[in-house]
């Protein structure tokens, strides 16, 4: 190795000494979006909401991933609306005599209809043409029974449905009814699983995981939702409106063919337009990262992608200072075999090759 190249590599390694012994750098998490939209719109939202992080409609890789998907929050229409006299009134025209439990800073001046938010039983004002699930009520003497309807409708559509099937959109007479009857509910949420021809595939195309409900997959449609509570999957018409789950992680696959050194420089030159504190580096891989990393590697245009492994001054090192836990690497590799790659056909364990070859590479972001 030329001395100038050695010094260029040593400098960032010295700068990384504060994090020497760094463990896993791979982050992956699901986030739940409560807007009710068709499948394609959900996919577009997930993809466009990305900064430099990769984002897509949720892919589920294994059963335990479902435990990371928190989807039990919801807004639901109730019968409260602003009437022609510009007062808040109930759809059934009943007068109730309790202070409406508005959330802080609610309702907004432009709001005409109200939802109840499950988690803290507070009312929110909004425009009436949004889509939400809703509560109807059915009157038995002086008592009101509340029925949760897991169908996405506008306020007026929900009102029409409730009046047709029950009595009306839900009226609440006191806070005790609100707290006792607005409960955790089971409803459908979009995932990234869909049918392309005869083949079921994820939005990222990289998982064989399925958790079909009984009698599924059916012929209801080509897109797949997941139950918010029991996490079973069902086919749906793709134009149906549901809330959805996106998957975000901090791995960035760059589909440009560069040498190892060029890949290192490229990663470090990346920046986030939303957070100047985010930095990028060629990825290091710990055993617990194998599954997540390989899912990205398989998206590459080359059979192998560069990782942040380098043979330097007689030692194998990760350029970010991460712990070296691999014992299979040769203690004295050939001069031209001093850089690390991850293979599409591998298990996630890093291999070595010629640093001057050109291929895709995998960066990660951190604070």
C-alpha positions in Angstrom: 0.0 0.0 0.0 1.3 3.5 -0.8 2.1 5.7 2.2 -0.4 8.4 1.2 -3.2 5.8 1.0 -2.2 4.4 4.4 -2.3 7.9 6.0 -5.7 8.6 4.5 -7.0 5.4 6.1 -5.3 5.9 9.4 -6.8 9.3 10.0 -10.4 8.3 10.0 -9.5 5.2 12.1 -7.9 7.5 14.7 -10.9 9.7 14.6 -13.0 6.6 15.3 -11.1 5.6 18.4 -13.7 7.1 20.7 -16.1 4.4 19.5 -13.7 1.6 19.4 -15.5 -1.6 20.3 -18.6 -0.4 18.6 -21.2 -3.2 18.3 -24.1 -3.4 15.9 -24.7 -0.3 13.7 -27.7 -1.6 11.9 -31.1 -0.1 12.8 -34.5 -1.2 11.5 -37.9 -0.2 12.8 -41.5 0.0 11.8 -43.6 3.1 12.0 -47.4 3.2 11.9 -49.2 5.8 9.8 -52.8 6.4 10.8 -53.9 8.0 7.5 -56.4 5.8 5.6 -55.4 5.4 2.0 -55.3 2.8 -0.8 -52.3 0.5 -1.0 -50.4 2.3 -3.8 -50.8 5.6 -2.1 -49.5 4.0 1.1 -46.5 2.6 -0.8 -45.8 6.1 -2.3 -46.0 7.7 1.1 -43.5 5.3 2.6 -41.1 5.7 -0.2 -41.3 9.5 -0.5 -41.2 10.1 3.3 -37.6 8.8 3.3 -34.8 11.2 3.9 -31.6 9.3 3.0 -32.9 6.3 5.0 -34.5 3.5 3.0 -38.2 3.5 3.5 -41.0 1.3 2.0 -44.2 -0.3 2.9 -43.5 -2.8 5.6 -41.8 -6.1 4.8 -42.0 -8.7 7.6 -39.0 -11.0 7.7 -39.9 -13.3 10.6 -42.6 -13.8 13.2 -40.8 -11.7 15.9 -40.9 -8.7 13.6 -44.7 -8.6 14.1 -44.0 -7.8 17.8 -42.3 -4.6 16.7 -45.3 -3.3 14.8 -47.4 -1.2 17.2 -50.7 -0.6 15.4 -53.3 -0.4 18.1 -53.8 3.4 18.0 -56.7 4.9 16.0 -58.9 7.9 15.4 -62.6 7.1 14.9 -65.5 9.3 13.8 -68.1 10.1 16.4 -71.4 12.0 15.9 -70.0 15.4 17.0 -70.0 18.1 14.3 -70.3 21.8 13.9 -73.8 22.8 12.8 -75.1 25.6 10.6 -75.2 27.9 13.7 -71.5 27.2 14.1 -71.9 25.3 17.4 -70.7 21.8 18.1 -73.7 19.4 18.2 -74.5 15.7 18.1 -75.7 14.0 15.0 -78.8 12.7 16.7 -79.6 16.3 17.9 -79.4 15.2 21.6 -78.3 17.8 24.1 -75.6 16.5 26.4 -74.5 18.4 29.5 -70.9 17.6 30.1 -67.7 19.4 29.1 -66.5 18.0 25.8 -63.1 16.3 26.4 -61.2 18.1 23.7 -57.5 17.4 23.4 -55.1 20.2 24.0 -55.3 23.0 21.4 -58.5 21.4 19.9 -60.7 22.0 18.0 -59.0 24.0 15.3 -61.1 26.9 13.9 -61.4 25.1 10.5 -62.6 21.8 12.0 -66.2 20.8 11.2 -66.3 17.1 12.4 -64.8 15.3 15.4 -63.0 12.0 16.1 -62.2 10.3 19.3 -58.6 9.1 19.8 -58.4 5.7 21.4 -55.3 6.0 23.5 -56.4 8.9 25.7 -60.2 9.2 25.0 -60.0 12.8 23.8 -61.8 14.5 21.0 -60.1 16.0 17.9 -61.6 18.4 15.3 -60.8 17.9 11.7 -62.3 18.3 8.2 -65.1 16.0 7.4 -63.8 14.4 4.2 -60.9 12.5 5.8 -61.3 8.7 6.1 -61.5 7.0 9.5 -63.1 4.0 11.2 -66.1 5.0 13.3 -68.4 4.3 16.2 -72.2 3.9 15.9 -74.6 3.8 18.8 -77.7 1.7 19.3 -80.2 2.9 21.8 -81.9 0.5 24.3 -84.2 2.5 26.5 -82.1 5.1 28.1 -78.9 3.2 27.4 -76.6 3.6 24.4 -74.6 0.6 23.1 -71.5 1.5 21.1 -70.4 -0.4 18.0 -66.9 0.0 16.4 -67.1 -0.2 12.6 -63.6 -1.0 11.1 -64.5 0.4 7.7 -62.9 3.6 6.3 -65.4 6.3 5.6 -65.8 10.1 5.6 -67.9 11.6 8.4 -71.1 11.8 6.3 -70.6 8.3 4.9 -70.2 7.0 8.5 -73.3 8.9 9.6 -75.3 7.4 6.7 -74.0 3.9 7.6 -74.9 4.2 11.3 -78.4 5.5 10.6 -79.0 2.7 8.2 -77.6 -0.2 10.3 -78.0 1.1 13.9 -79.4 4.5 15.2 -76.7 7.1 14.5 -73.0 8.0 14.8 -72.0 7.8 18.4 -73.3 10.3 20.9 -71.5 10.4 24.3 -73.4 11.7 27.3 -70.6 11.6 29.9 -67.0 10.8 30.2 -67.6 7.4 31.9 -69.3 6.1 28.8 -66.3 7.3 26.8 -63.8 5.6 29.0 -65.7 2.4 29.3 -66.7 1.9 25.7 -63.8 3.3 23.6 -61.5 0.2 23.7 -58.7 -1.5 21.9 -60.0 -2.8 18.6 -58.9 -5.1 15.9 -58.7 -3.6 12.4 -56.8 -4.0 9.1 -53.5 -2.3 8.3 -51.7 -2.3 4.9 -48.4 -4.2 4.6 -46.0 -4.3 1.6 -47.2 -7.8 0.5 -49.0 -7.9 -2.8 -49.7 -10.2 -5.8 -47.8 -9.7 -9.0 -49.5 -12.0 -11.5 -49.6 -15.3 -9.7 -46.8 -14.5 -7.3 -47.0 -13.0 -3.8 -44.2 -10.6 -3.1 -43.3 -7.9 -0.7 -42.8 -4.3 -1.8 -39.0 -4.9 -1.4 -39.4 -8.4 -2.8 -37.1 -10.0 -0.3 -39.0 -12.1 2.3 -40.7 -15.5 2.2 -42.6 -14.8 5.5 -46.4 -15.3 5.4 -48.9 -15.5 8.3 -52.2 -16.0 6.5 -55.5 -16.0 8.4 -57.8 -19.0 8.0 -59.0 -19.5 4.4 -56.4 -17.0 3.1 -55.0 -16.1 0.6 -58.4 -15.6 -0.9 -59.7 -13.8 -4.0 -60.6 -10.5 -2.4 -57.8 -8.7 -4.2 -54.1 -8.4 -4.9 -52.9 -6.5 -1.8 -52.5 -7.7 1.8 -53.4 -6.3 5.1 -52.4 -7.4 8.6 -54.7 -7.5 11.6 -53.7 -4.9 14.2 -54.1 -7.3 17.1 -53.6 -11.0 16.0 -51.2 -10.0 13.2 -52.8 -12.4 10.7 -52.8 -11.5 7.0 -55.7 -11.2 4.6 -56.1 -10.3 0.9 -57.9 -7.0 0.1 -58.9 -5.0 -2.9 -56.0 -2.6 -3.4 -58.3 0.4 -3.6 -59.6 -0.1 -0.1 -58.5 2.5 2.4 -56.5 1.4 5.5 -53.8 2.8 7.7 -50.4 1.4 7.0 -47.0 0.5 8.3 -43.7 1.6 6.8 -40.3 0.0 7.3 -37.3 2.3 7.8 -33.7 1.4 8.4 -30.3 3.2 8.2 -28.7 1.1 5.5 -28.1 2.8 2.1 -27.2 0.6 -0.8 -25.5 2.6 -3.5 -25.9 1.0 -6.9 -22.8 2.6 -8.4 -19.7 0.5 -9.3 -16.7 1.9 -7.4 -13.4 0.6 -5.9 -13.3 0.1 -2.2 -11.6 3.4 -1.6 -14.0 5.3 -3.8 -16.9 3.6 -2.0 -15.5 4.7 1.3 -15.2 8.3 0.1 -18.7 8.2 -1.4 -20.3 7.0 1.9 -18.5 9.7 3.9 -19.6 12.4 1.4 -23.3 11.5 1.8 -25.4 13.9 3.9 -29.0 14.2 5.1 -30.8 17.3 4.1 -32.9 17.1 7.3 -30.2 16.6 9.9 -26.6 17.9 9.6 -25.6 15.6 12.5 -26.1 12.4 10.6 -22.9 10.9 9.2 -22.4 8.0 6.8 -19.8 5.2 6.7 -19.2 1.9 4.9 -21.1 -0.7 6.9 -19.6 -2.9 9.5 -21.3 -6.3 10.2 -21.9 -8.1 13.4 -23.4 -11.6 13.6 -26.8 -10.3 14.7 -26.9 -8.0 11.6 -26.7 -10.8 9.0 -30.3 -11.1 8.1 -30.9 -7.3 7.9 -27.7 -6.7 5.9 -28.3 -9.5 3.5 -31.8 -8.3 2.6 -30.1 -5.1 1.3 -27.2 -6.9 -0.3 -29.6 -8.9 -2.4 -31.0 -5.7 -3.9 -27.6 -4.9 -5.5 -26.7 -4.9 -9.1 -23.5 -6.7 -8.5 -23.0 -10.2 -7.0 -20.9 -8.7 -4.2 -21.0 -5.3 -2.4 -18.3 -3.5 -0.5 -18.4 -3.4 3.3 -16.1 -1.4 5.6 -13.6 -4.2 6.2 -9.9 -3.4 5.5 -6.5 -5.0 6.2 -4.4 -2.3 7.6 -1.0 -2.3 9.4 -1.2 -6.1 9.9 -4.7 -6.3 11.2 -8.3 -6.6 9.9 -10.3 -3.6 11.0 -13.7 -2.1 10.4 -13.1 1.5 9.3 -15.7 2.8 11.8 -13.8 1.2 14.7 -16.4 -1.6 15.3 -15.4 -4.8 17.2 -13.8 -7.5 15.0 -15.5 -10.8 15.9 -14.7 -12.8 12.7 -11.9 -15.5 13.1 -12.1 -16.9 9.6 -10.1 -14.0 8.0 -6.5 -14.9 7.0 -3.9 -13.3 9.3 -1.7 -12.3 6.3 -3.8 -12.0 3.1 -2.3 -11.5 -0.4 -1.6 -7.8 -1.1 -4.5 -7.6 -3.5 -7.0 -9.2 -1.2 -7.2 -6.6 1.5 -10.9 -5.4 1.4 -14.2 -6.9 2.5 -17.3 -7.7 0.6 -20.7 -9.2 1.2 -21.9 -11.7 -1.3 -25.6 -12.2 -2.5 -25.0 -15.9 -2.2 -23.4 -15.7 1.3 -24.7 -15.9 4.8 -23.8 -12.4 5.8 -20.3 -13.3 6.8 -17.8 -10.9 5.3 -15.3 -12.2 2.6 -12.2 -10.6 1.1 -11.2 -9.6 -2.4 -9.2 -7.2 -4.5 -9.7 -3.6 -3.4 -9.4 -2.2 -6.9 -12.4 -4.1 -8.3 -15.5 -2.1 -8.8 -18.9 -2.9 -7.4 -22.0 -1.6 -5.5 -21.5 -0.8 -1.8 -23.4 -0.5 1.4 -23.3 2.5 3.7 -25.1 3.2 7.0 -26.0 6.3 8.8 -25.5 7.3 12.4 -25.5 10.3 14.7 
